[in-house]
């Protein structure tokens, strides 16, 4: 049977862990009582044996008398303890509870300390529940108003459509209604109240903690006061103010994709051309069209906000139930240890306390269900529950490589195939190493054609799946340390990859890659010409690309398509709103520059048809492809810099500009290396050393201080931070030292050190693998810091921006 403490830890909301009952500390305090009781009994036994017999007889007599009916009511009235209720200084804290010990315990002082801690936990739970309930109730009222506005606008649009139809006009499918743009200049300059709250909360975190949070979900609604944007960014492209049916509304549709961005920019340009002569509104006002597309976007935003609200209310229900169960369990343990009847007395207080007696959250959850079923599910409760309560993944995507949907049974099938492919990979890899050693492929005097054409494919797949394997290790460690990576990355729990799935993909893919290379090397050793075998590695690459874009529901379709979308967002970084998963993946690409260069070379080799003549030098001789290869070295840093610029544009924090400077310094260092490769002289060498050293210092500072949140001077953990997910501090110090050493891998560019008789290409692969390993351990601490920032602000649900905001007519 699983202990309650394990169940409690496994079911609590990770971001709210500090707000739950400290069950473990209560158990520690409870253990002090029987130890002291044993000591006291031993002392008394040695000193007064006869008195003990008399005392036992007396106690038995008193206990028997107390069981008589006329003693019962009097004893129940006083009890072992008495819990007093005090009014708090502020209404937000509610009632405070304080327990008075009425009877003598074996160690009364230890019992008093236990109840003091128990009272503290009860007061903490009540305060947190009251605060969260208030936030959710306010959010619910706001969403109900949003729903009313949406219904009103839909009715107006339908009425406009009916009038046009009755008058015989040919209306377009996306017809629109016109509203009046407010004359207030601030209405088009200010951001939504919610986004201003988010900015203030981030500023507070940065000021108090000295840490940077790279997550777009940086606070919850209503925690901060409003602030104004800078003059250069005061005008929001996505906001418009309309006046319809007597209401002045501000519409905010976030510019999350290129279509919305270009649409907003084109609208502004057209609006500026029409109103060049005057900045103020005329008597007729400026017209704004509200069409079905905008209402559809607004409806989608409101639906997402309802889903997140319902999710938060579910967390609050879990918070109530788990804390109630924790109080019951710890009181039972206390009664068992002390042989006193405390549970009925204190439990009545807990049951009547605010967190257990308030039903506002339950009523709000029922209201959300009704609204969602009526307006978003066409009165279909089953359909609504698929959004509000998505079921956990029941099917296994990968039991074989051609799966529809199979029932998952404890992941045994995935584990079996993972072990099977691991064994296949190891056997094939050992065979490949032996064959390569016998044929002398990796020595300096090796087969040049093989090393220039086939080896880049092995290097590319090795780096890619090594990175993916480390991601599986990250998932394992995040789950073990209770880092809520699914929430941070905004992954659907029904579709996210588990670490077993990641390991299965890695082992199966590398088994296929090494198997094909063994087959190719075997054919070459048997005397087949390169003309006959050169297409085999190219076909392998083509198969992987086809599997990536395969439209059928096999081999983790949802994850593959999510990956493609993220890569699209990265490539078009300035046009897409940046979320955590996007810039996290872009950081991974910054560590995969060698892999991208190999991919570009292999693509050039096969697309240009050079494989038919084994002209492996064609791509390097042609200026166009050579320049493209150098551009690939800059692209990941450029994409990441554009993401920083977009985040600065959206959020207005100068820290994003500072982060942008880090990637600019990396691009300058890469440019100096490229120039040094072209023309090797002392001048370019000095420039490489200077630029790379500056970029390394910049990157190390950002890694330790901003991304990991370490090197805090006043931390209780020297040179770390106050909150640590790993128990041993040595892991953090070791990781910092390893990160420092691996950041200096660029010195190989200057030293050109060779490992014995190993080919320089193998040395390059080894150094690239070290950078991938560095990135793998960077990932864990980056997500750990993000999780702690979320837990510090108790952020367990996303804050979805709302589309409609009423504008005060006086403004």
C-alpha positions in Angstrom: 0.0 0.0 0.0 1.4 3.4 -1.0 1.9 5.8 1.9 -0.3 8.8 2.1 2.7 11.2 1.9 3.7 9.7 -1.5 0.1 10.0 -2.7 -0.1 13.6 -1.4 3.1 14.6 -3.1 2.1 13.0 -6.4 -1.4 14.6 -6.5 -0.7 18.1 -5.3 -0.5 21.1 -7.8 3.3 21.6 -8.2 3.1 25.4 -8.5 1.0 25.6 -5.3 3.2 23.2 -3.2 4.2 25.8 -0.7 0.5 26.7 -0.1 -0.5 23.1 0.8 -0.4 21.7 4.3 3.2 21.0 5.3 2.4 17.3 6.0 6.0 16.3 6.3 6.9 18.9 8.9 3.9 18.0 10.9 5.0 14.4 10.9 8.5 15.4 12.1 7.0 17.4 15.0 4.7 14.5 15.8 7.7 12.1 16.1 9.1 14.2 18.9 6.2 13.3 21.2 6.6 9.5 21.4 10.3 9.8 21.9 9.9 12.2 24.8 7.1 10.0 26.1 9.4 7.0 26.1 12.2 8.9 27.9 9.8 10.2 30.6 8.4 6.7 31.2 11.9 5.3 31.5 12.9 7.9 34.1 9.7 7.5 36.1 10.1 3.7 36.0 13.7 3.8 37.5 12.7 6.3 40.2 9.2 5.3 41.4 8.2 1.7 40.6 5.6 1.5 43.3 4.1 4.9 42.5 3.7 3.7 38.9 1.5 0.9 40.0 -0.6 3.2 42.1 -0.7 5.7 39.2 -1.9 3.0 36.8 -4.6 1.9 39.1 -5.7 5.5 39.6 -5.7 6.2 35.9 -7.8 3.1 35.2 -10.2 4.2 37.9 -10.5 7.7 36.5 -10.9 6.4 33.0 -13.8 4.1 34.1 -15.5 6.9 36.0 -15.2 9.2 32.9 -17.1 6.6 30.8 -20.2 7.0 33.1 -23.1 8.8 31.3 -23.3 11.8 33.7 -19.6 12.6 33.1 -19.8 12.4 29.3 -21.4 15.7 28.4 -19.2 17.7 30.8 -16.0 16.1 29.3 -17.1 16.6 25.7 -17.8 20.2 26.5 -14.2 20.9 27.5 -12.3 18.2 25.6 -8.6 17.7 25.3 -8.1 20.9 23.4 -10.0 24.0 22.7 -9.7 26.0 19.4 -10.2 29.7 19.6 -11.3 31.8 16.7 -9.8 35.3 16.3 -10.7 38.0 13.7 -7.8 38.9 11.5 -6.6 42.5 11.0 -7.6 42.4 7.4 -10.7 40.9 5.8 -8.7 39.1 3.2 -7.1 36.9 5.8 -10.5 35.8 7.3 -10.6 34.1 10.7 -7.5 32.9 12.5 -7.4 29.8 14.6 -5.4 29.2 17.8 -5.5 26.0 19.8 -5.3 25.8 23.6 -4.1 22.6 25.2 -6.4 21.8 28.2 -5.1 18.4 29.3 -1.6 17.3 30.2 0.3 15.2 27.7 3.5 13.2 28.1 5.2 16.3 26.8 2.8 19.2 26.9 5.3 21.6 25.4 5.9 19.4 22.3 2.1 19.0 21.9 1.6 22.7 22.1 4.3 23.2 19.4 2.5 20.7 17.2 -0.8 22.4 17.5 0.8 25.8 16.9 2.2 24.5 13.6 -1.2 22.9 12.8 -3.0 26.2 13.4 -0.4 27.9 11.2 -1.1 25.4 8.4 -4.9 25.8 8.7 -4.6 29.6 8.6 -2.3 29.4 5.6 -4.7 27.1 3.7 -7.6 29.4 4.4 -5.8 32.5 3.3 -4.6 31.0 0.1 -7.9 29.4 -0.7 -9.7 32.7 -0.1 -7.2 34.6 -2.3 -7.4 32.2 -5.2 -11.2 31.9 -5.0 -11.5 35.6 -5.2 -9.3 35.7 -8.3 -11.2 33.0 -10.0 -14.6 34.6 -9.1 -13.4 37.9 -10.5 -12.1 36.2 -13.6 -15.5 34.4 -14.0 -17.4 37.6 -13.8 -15.2 39.2 -16.4 -15.7 36.2 -18.7 -19.4 36.4 -18.3 -19.3 40.0 -19.4 -17.1 39.0 -22.4 -19.7 36.4 -23.3 -22.5 38.9 -23.2 -20.6 41.3 -25.5 -19.8 38.5 -27.9 -23.5 37.4 -28.0 -24.5 41.0 -28.6 -22.1 41.5 -31.5 -23.1 38.2 -33.0 -26.7 39.3 -32.8 -25.9 42.6 -34.4 -24.0 40.9 -37.2 -26.9 38.5 -37.8 -29.4 41.4 -37.8 -27.2 43.1 -40.4 -27.1 40.0 -42.5 -30.9 39.6 -42.3 -31.5 43.2 -43.3 -29.1 42.8 -46.3 -30.8 39.6 -47.3 -34.3 41.1 -47.1 -33.2 44.1 -49.2 -31.9 41.9 -51.9 -28.2 42.9 -51.5 -25.5 40.5 -52.5 -23.5 40.1 -49.2 -20.1 38.5 -49.0 -19.6 35.6 -46.8 -17.5 37.7 -44.4 -19.7 40.7 -44.2 -19.1 43.2 -41.5 -20.8 45.8 -39.3 -19.5 49.3 -38.7 -18.7 50.9 -35.4 -17.3 54.3 -34.4 -13.7 54.5 -33.4 -13.3 56.4 -30.1 -11.7 59.8 -30.4 -9.5 59.2 -27.4 -5.9 58.9 -28.6 -5.0 56.8 -25.6 -7.5 54.2 -26.6 -5.2 53.2 -29.5 -2.0 53.5 -27.4 -2.7 51.7 -24.2 -2.4 47.9 -24.0 -5.1 45.8 -22.3 -5.3 46.0 -18.5 -4.4 42.3 -18.3 -1.1 42.7 -20.3 -0.2 45.7 -18.1 -0.7 43.5 -15.0 1.6 40.9 -16.5 4.3 43.5 -17.1 4.1 44.8 -13.6 4.3 41.4 -12.1 7.4 40.6 -14.2 9.0 43.8 -13.1 8.3 42.9 -9.5 9.8 39.5 -9.9 12.9 41.0 -11.5 13.2 43.6 -8.8 12.8 41.2 -5.8 14.4 38.1 -7.1 16.9 39.4 -9.7 15.8 36.7 -12.1 14.5 36.8 -15.6 11.4 34.8 -16.6 11.3 33.9 -20.2 7.8 32.7 -20.1 4.9 34.6 -21.7 2.7 33.6 -18.8 4.2 35.8 -16.2 1.4 36.6 -13.8 -2.3 36.2 -13.2 -5.1 38.7 -13.6 -5.5 41.5 -11.0 -2.1 41.3 -9.2 -0.7 44.6 -10.3 -1.7 48.2 -11.1 -1.7 49.6 -14.6 1.4 51.2 -16.2 2.0 53.1 -19.5 4.1 51.9 -22.4 7.0 53.7 -23.7 6.3 56.4 -26.3 8.0 54.4 -29.1 5.8 51.4 -28.4 2.6 53.1 -27.2 0.5 52.2 -30.2 -0.8 48.7 -30.4 -1.5 47.3 -33.8 -4.0 44.8 -32.6 -6.4 47.1 -30.6 -9.4 49.0 -31.9 -12.1 50.9 -30.1 -15.7 50.7 -31.3 -19.0 52.2 -30.2 -21.9 49.9 -30.9 -25.4 49.9 -29.4 -24.3 52.5 -26.8 -21.1 50.7 -25.6 -17.6 51.9 -26.2 -15.4 48.8 -26.5 -11.8 48.2 -27.1 -11.1 45.1 -29.2 -7.7 43.4 -28.7 -6.8 40.4 -31.0 -3.2 39.4 -30.3 -0.9 39.4 -33.3 0.0 35.7 -32.9 0.6 34.9 -36.6 1.7 36.7 -39.8 -1.9 37.0 -41.1 -3.0 39.0 -38.2 0.2 41.0 -38.1 0.1 42.0 -41.8 -3.7 42.6 -41.5 -3.1 45.0 -38.6 -0.3 46.8 -40.3 -2.2 47.2 -43.6 -5.2 48.5 -41.6 -3.0 51.1 -39.9 -1.5 52.2 -43.2 -4.9 52.5 -44.8 -6.2 54.4 -41.8 -3.2 56.8 -41.8 -3.7 57.5 -45.5 -7.3 58.4 -45.0 -6.7 60.5 -42.0 -3.4 62.3 -43.0 -4.9 65.7 -42.6 -6.1 65.4 -39.0 -5.1 63.3 -36.0 -8.4 64.1 -34.2 -11.7 62.5 -35.0 -14.2 64.4 -37.1 -17.9 64.7 -36.3 -18.7 61.5 -38.1 -15.9 59.6 -36.6 -13.8 56.9 -38.2 -15.4 53.6 -39.2 -14.3 50.2 -38.0 -15.6 47.0 -39.5 -16.3 44.1 -37.2 -16.6 41.0 -39.3 -17.1 37.3 -38.7 -13.4 36.6 -38.8 -12.7 39.0 -35.9 -15.6 37.6 -33.9 -14.3 34.1 -34.6 -10.9 35.0 -33.1 -12.6 36.7 -30.1 -14.8 33.6 -29.6 -11.7 31.4 -29.7 -9.9 33.6 -27.1 -13.0 33.5 -24.8 -13.3 29.8 -25.1 -9.7 29.3 -24.2 -10.1 31.6 -21.2 -13.1 29.5 -20.0 -11.1 26.3 -20.4 -8.2 27.7 -18.3 -10.7 29.1 -15.7 -12.3 25.6 -15.4 -8.9 24.1 -15.1 -8.0 26.5 -12.3 -11.2 25.7 -10.4 -10.4 22.0 -10.7 -7.0 22.7 -9.1 -8.8 24.6 -6.3 -11.1 21.6 -5.8 -8.0 19.3 -5.6 -6.4 21.8 -3.2 -9.5 21.6 -0.9 -9.7 17.8 -0.9 -6.1 17.0 -0.5 -5.7 19.5 2.4 -8.8 18.1 4.1 -7.4 14.6 3.8 -4.0 15.7 5.1 -5.6 17.2 8.2 -7.6 14.0 8.8 -4.5 11.8 8.4 -2.2 13.8 10.7 -4.9 14.1 13.4 -5.3 10.3 13.3 -1.6 9.9 13.7 -1.7 12.3 16.7 -4.5 10.3 18.4 -2.6 7.1 17.8 0.6 8.4 19.3 -0.9 10.2 22.3 -3.9 8.0 22.9 -6.1 11.1 23.1 -9.3 11.9 21.2 -8.3 15.1 19.4 -9.6 14.2 15.9 -13.3 14.9 16.4 -12.6 18.3 18.1 -10.2 19.7 15.7 -11.8 18.2 12.6 -15.1 20.1 13.4 -13.0 23.3 13.2 -11.4 22.3 9.9 -14.7 21.3 8.4 -16.3 24.6 9.3 -13.2 26.7 8.1 -13.4 28.8 5.0 -11.5 26.5 2.6 -13.9 23.6 3.2 -17.2 25.4 3.7 -17.1 28.0 0.9 -19.0 26.9 -2.2 -18.3 29.8 -4.5 -15.8 27.9 -6.5 -18.1 24.9 -6.9 -21.0 27.1 -8.1 -18.7 29.0 -10.5 -17.5 25.7 -12.0 -21.1 24.7 -12.6 -21.8 28.0 -14.2 -18.7 27.6 -16.5 -19.9 24.2 -17.5 -23.4 25.5 -18.4 -22.0 28.4 -20.4 -19.5 26.3 -22.2 -22.1 23.6 -23.1 -24.6 26.2 -24.3 -22.3 28.5 -26.4 -19.3 26.4 -27.3 -20.6 22.8 -27.5 -24.0 23.1 -29.1 -25.7 21.8 -25.9 -23.6 18.7 -26.1 -22.2 18.0 -22.6 -20.0 15.1 -23.8 -18.4 17.4 -26.4 -17.9 20.1 -23.8 -16.2 17.8 -21.3 -13.7 16.8 -24.0 -12.4 20.4 -23.8 -13.0 21.1 -20.1 -11.8 17.7 -18.8 -9.5 16.1 -21.4 -8.9 12.5 -20.7 -5.5 11.1 -20.2 -3.8 9.4 -23.1 -5.2 5.9 -23.4 -3.6 4.9 -26.7 0.0 4.1 -27.3 1.4 5.8 -30.4 4.3 3.5 -30.7 4.0 -0.1 -30.1 5.0 -0.9 -33.6 5.9 1.5 -36.4 2.5 1.3 -38.1 0.0 2.1 -35.4 -3.5 3.3 -35.5 -4.8 3.4 -31.9 -4.1 0.7 -29.4 -4.8 0.5 -25.8 -1.9 1.3 -23.5 -1.2 -1.1 -20.7 1.4 0.4 -18.3 3.7 1.2 -21.2 5.0 -2.4 -21.2 4.9 -2.6 -24.9 6.9 0.6 -25.3 9.4 -0.5 -22.8 9.8 -3.9 -24.5 10.4 -2.4 -27.9 12.7 0.2 -26.4 14.9 -2.5 -25.0 14.7 -4.5 -28.2 15.9 -1.6 -30.4 18.5 -0.6 -27.8 20.0 -4.1 -28.2 19.8 -3.9 -32.0 21.5 -0.5 -32.0 24.4 -1.6 -29.8 25.0 -4.7 -31.8 24.9 -2.9 -35.1 27.1 0.0 -33.8 29.7 -2.5 -32.5 29.7 -4.2 -35.9 30.0 -0.9 -37.7 33.0 0.2 -35.6 34.8 -3.1 -36.3 34.2 -2.9 -40.0 35.2 0.8 -40.1 38.4 -0.1 -38.2 39.2 -3.0 -40.5 38.7 -0.9 -43.6 40.5 2.1 -42.1 37.7 4.6 -42.9 38.4 7.0 -40.0 42.2 7.3 -40.2 43.8 10.4 -41.8 44.6 8.4 -44.9 41.0 7.1 -45.1 38.7 6.9 -48.1 38.1 10.5 -49.0 34.9 9.9 -50.9 33.4 8.0 -47.9 34.3 10.6 -45.4 33.1 13.5 -47.5 29.8 12.0 -48.5 28.6 9.3 -46.1 30.1 10.4 -42.8 28.2 13.7 -42.8 24.9 11.7 -42.8 26.1 9.6 -39.8 27.3 12.8 -38.0 24.0 14.6 -38.7 21.8 11.8 -37.4 24.1 11.1 -34.4 23.9 14.7 -33.2 20.2 15.0 -33.8 19.2 11.8 -31.9 21.8 12.4 -29.2 20.0 15.7 -28.5 16.6 13.9 -28.6 17.9 11.3 -26.2 19.0 14.0 -23.8 15.6 15.5 -24.1 14.2 12.2 -22.9 16.6 12.3 -19.9 15.4 15.9 -19.2 11.8 14.7 -19.2 12.7 11.9 -16.8 14.4 14.3 -14.4 11.7 16.9 -14.7 9.1 14.3 -13.7 11.2 13.0 -10.9 11.7 16.5 -9.4 8.1 17.5 -10.1 8.9 20.3 -12.6 5.7 21.0 -14.5 7.2 21.1 -18.0 3.9 20.3 -19.6 2.4 23.6 -18.3 5.5 25.6 -19.1 5.6 24.3 -22.7 1.8 24.4 -23.0 1.7 20.8 -24.0 -1.5 18.9 -24.2 -1.3 16.1 -21.6 -3.2 13.8 -23.9 -0.6 14.1 -26.6 2.7 14.9 -25.0 5.6 12.5 -25.4 6.7 10.6 -22.3 10.4 9.8 -21.7 9.8 6.2 -22.8 8.4 7.4 -26.1 11.4 9.6 -26.7 13.9 6.8 -25.9 11.9 4.5 -28.2 12.2 6.9 -31.1 15.9 7.4 -30.5 16.8 3.7 -30.3 14.6 2.7 -33.3 15.9 5.6 -35.5 19.5 5.0 -34.7 19.1 1.3 -35.2 17.8 2.1 -38.7 20.6 4.6 -39.4 23.4 2.4 -38.3 21.8 -0.6 -40.0 21.8 1.2 -43.3 25.4 2.4 -42.9 26.5 -1.2 -42.1 24.7 -2.3 -45.3 26.4 0.4 -47.3 29.9 -0.3 -45.8 29.4 -4.0 -46.5 28.6 -3.4 -50.1 31.6 -1.1 -50.5 33.9 -3.7 -48.9 32.6 -6.4 -51.3 33.7 -4.3 -54.2 30.5 -2.5 -55.3 31.3 0.9 -56.8 30.1 4.2 -55.3 27.9 4.7 -58.3 25.9 1.7 -57.2 25.7 2.5 -53.5 25.9 6.2 -53.2 22.1 6.7 -53.3 21.5 4.5 -50.3 22.2 7.2 -47.6 20.2 9.8 -49.6 17.2 7.5 -49.6 17.6 7.1 -45.8 17.4 10.9 -45.4 14.4 11.0 -47.7 12.6 8.3 -45.7 13.0 10.3 -42.5 11.7 13.5 -44.1 8.7 11.6 -45.5 8.0 10.2 -42.0 8.2 13.7 -40.5 5.5 15.1 -42.8 3.5 11.9 -43.1 -0.3 12.8 -42.9 -1.4 9.5 -41.5 -2.0 8.9 -37.8 1.1 6.9 -37.2 4.3 7.4 -35.4 3.3 10.3 -33.1 1.5 12.4 -35.7 0.5 15.1 -33.2 4.0 15.5 -31.9 5.5 15.6 -35.4 3.1 18.3 -36.6 3.7 20.3 -33.4 7.4 20.1 -34.2 6.9 21.4 -37.7 4.7 24.3 -36.4 7.4 25.2 -33.9 10.1 25.2 -36.7 7.8 27.4 -38.8 7.4 29.8 -35.9 11.2 30.0 -35.5 11.9 30.6 -39.1 9.2 33.4 -39.2 10.2 34.6 -35.8 9.4 38.4 -36.1 5.9 37.6 -37.4 4.8 35.0 -34.8 4.1 35.7 -31.2 6.9 34.0 -29.2 6.0 31.5 -26.6 8.2 29.4 -24.3 8.4 26.4 -26.5 9.4 28.5 -29.6 12.4 30.1 -28.0 13.4 27.0 -26.1 13.6 25.1 -29.4 15.5 28.0 -31.0 18.1 27.7 -28.2 18.4 24.0 -29.1 19.2 25.0 -32.7 21.9 27.3 -31.5 23.7 24.2 -30.3 23.1 22.3 -33.5 25.0 24.4 -36.0 27.3 21.5 -37.1 24.2 19.4 -37.7 22.6 22.1 -39.8 25.7 22.6 -41.8 25.9 18.8 -42.5 22.3 18.9 -43.5 22.9 21.7 -45.9 25.9 20.0 -47.4 24.1 16.6 -47.8 21.1 18.3 -49.4 23.3 20.2 -51.8 25.2 17.0 -52.7 22.1 15.0 -53.6 19.9 17.8 -55.0 22.6 19.0 -57.5 23.2 15.4 -58.6 26.8 15.4 -57.5 26.4 11.9 -56.0 26.2 10.5 -59.5 29.8 11.5 -60.3 31.1 11.6 -56.6 32.0 15.2 -57.1 31.9 16.0 -53.4 33.8 19.3 -53.8 31.2 20.9 -56.1 29.2 22.4 -53.2 32.3 24.0 -51.7 33.6 25.3 -55.0 30.4 27.0 -56.0 30.2 30.4 -54.4 26.4 30.3 -53.9 26.4 27.1 -51.9 29.5 28.1 -50.0 27.9 31.4 -48.9 24.8 29.5 -48.0 26.8 27.1 -45.8 28.2 30.1 -43.9 24.8 31.7 -43.6 23.5 28.5 -41.9 26.0 29.1 -39.1 24.3 32.5 -38.4 20.7 31.5 -38.8 20.0 30.0 -35.4 21.4 33.1 -33.7 19.5 35.4 -36.0 16.2 33.6 -35.3 16.8 33.8 -31.6 17.7 37.5 -31.9 14.5 38.1 -33.8 12.5 36.3 -31.1 14.0 38.6 -28.5 13.1 41.7 -30.7 9.5 40.4 -31.0 9.2 39.8 -27.3 10.5 43.3 -26.6 7.9 44.7 -29.0 5.1 42.7 -27.3 6.1 43.1 -23.7 8.3 46.2 -23.7 11.0 44.9 -21.3 14.5 46.1 -22.0 15.9 42.8 -20.7 14.9 41.3 -24.0 17.1 43.8 -25.8 20.0 42.8 -23.5 19.3 39.1 -24.3 19.3 40.1 -28.0 22.8 41.5 -27.6 24.0 38.0 -26.5 23.0 36.5 -29.8 24.4 39.4 -31.7 27.8 38.8 -30.0 27.5 35.1 -30.9 26.9 36.1 -34.5 29.9 38.4 -34.5 32.1 35.6 -33.1 30.9 33.2 -35.7 31.6 35.7 -38.4 35.1 36.2 -37.2 35.6 32.4 -37.2 34.3 32.2 -40.8 36.7 35.0 -41.9 39.6 33.3 -40.1 38.8 30.0 -42.0 39.0 31.9 -45.3 42.1 33.8 -44.6 44.3 32.5 -41.8 46.5 35.2 -40.5 47.4 36.7 -37.1 45.0 39.6 -37.4 41.9 37.4 -37.9 43.2 35.1 -35.2 43.3 37.9 -32.6 39.8 39.0 -33.6 38.5 35.5 -33.2 40.0 35.3 -29.7 38.6 38.7 -28.6 35.1 38.2 -30.0 34.8 34.6 -28.8 36.0 35.5 -25.3 33.6 38.4 -25.1 30.7 36.3 -26.3 31.6 33.5 -23.9 31.6 35.8 -20.9 28.3 37.2 -22.0 26.8 33.8 -22.5 28.1 32.4 -19.2 26.6 35.4 -17.3 23.3 34.9 -18.9 23.3 31.1 -18.3 24.1 31.3 -14.6 22.3 34.5 -13.6 19.3 34.8 -15.9 18.5 31.4 -17.3 19.4 29.3 -14.2 18.8 32.0 -11.5 22.1 31.1 -9.8 25.0 33.2 -8.4 22.7 35.0 -5.9 25.0 36.7 -3.4 22.5 36.7 -0.4 21.2 33.2 -1.0 21.1 30.7 1.9 22.8 28.3 -0.5 26.2 29.9 -1.3 26.4 31.2 -4.9 23.2 29.4 -5.8 19.6 30.3 -5.1 17.3 29.9 -2.1 15.0 27.2 -3.7 16.7 24.1 -5.2 14.9 21.1 -6.7 17.9 18.8 -6.3 18.9 17.8 -2.8 22.6 17.9 -3.2 24.2 21.3 -4.0 27.3 19.6 -5.5 25.2 18.9 -8.7 24.7 22.6 -9.2 28.4 23.4 -8.7 29.4 20.6 -11.0 27.0 21.7 -13.7 28.3 25.3 -13.5 31.9 24.1 -13.9 30.9 21.7 -16.8 29.0 24.5 -18.5 32.1 26.8 -18.2 34.4 24.2 -19.7 32.2 23.2 -22.5 31.6 26.9 -23.4 35.3 27.0 -24.2 35.1 24.4 -27.0 35.7 27.2 -29.5 39.4 27.1 -28.5 39.7 24.1 -30.8 39.3 26.6 -33.7 42.5 28.3 -32.5 44.5 25.3 -31.3 43.6 22.8 -34.0 44.4 20.0 -31.7 44.2 16.5 -33.2 43.5 13.3 -31.1 46.3 11.0 -32.4 45.6 9.5 -35.8 41.8 10.2 -35.7 40.4 12.1 -38.7 39.7 15.8 -38.1 36.0 15.2 -39.0 35.7 12.8 -36.1 37.2 15.3 -33.8 34.7 17.9 -35.0 31.9 15.4 -34.3 33.2 14.9 -30.8 33.3 18.6 -30.0 29.8 19.1 -31.5 28.5 16.3 -29.3 30.0 18.0 -26.2 28.0 21.2 -27.1 24.8 19.0 -27.4 25.6 17.5 -23.9 26.1 21.0 -22.5 22.7 22.1 -23.9 21.1 19.0 -22.4 22.1 19.8 -18.9 21.3 23.5 -19.5 17.7 22.5 -20.4 17.1 20.9 -16.9 18.2 24.0 -14.9 16.5 26.4 -17.3 13.1 24.6 -16.8 13.8 24.3 -13.1 14.3 28.0 -12.7 11.1 28.7 -14.8 9.1 26.3 -12.6 10.4 27.9 -9.4 9.4 31.3 -10.8 5.9 30.0 -11.5 5.7 28.4 -8.1 6.9 31.6 -6.4 3.9 33.4 -7.9 1.6 30.4 -7.6 0.9 30.4 -11.4 -0.7 27.1 -12.2 -2.9 28.1 -15.1 -2.4 30.3 -18.2 -3.7 33.8 -18.3 -5.5 34.1 -21.6 -5.9 37.7 -22.8 -9.5 38.8 -23.3 -10.7 40.5 -26.6 -13.2 43.0 -25.4 -12.5 45.9 -23.0 -15.0 48.6 -22.1 -13.7 52.1 -22.4 -14.8 54.9 -20.0 -16.6 57.5 -22.0 -15.0 60.3 -19.9 -11.6 59.1 -21.1 
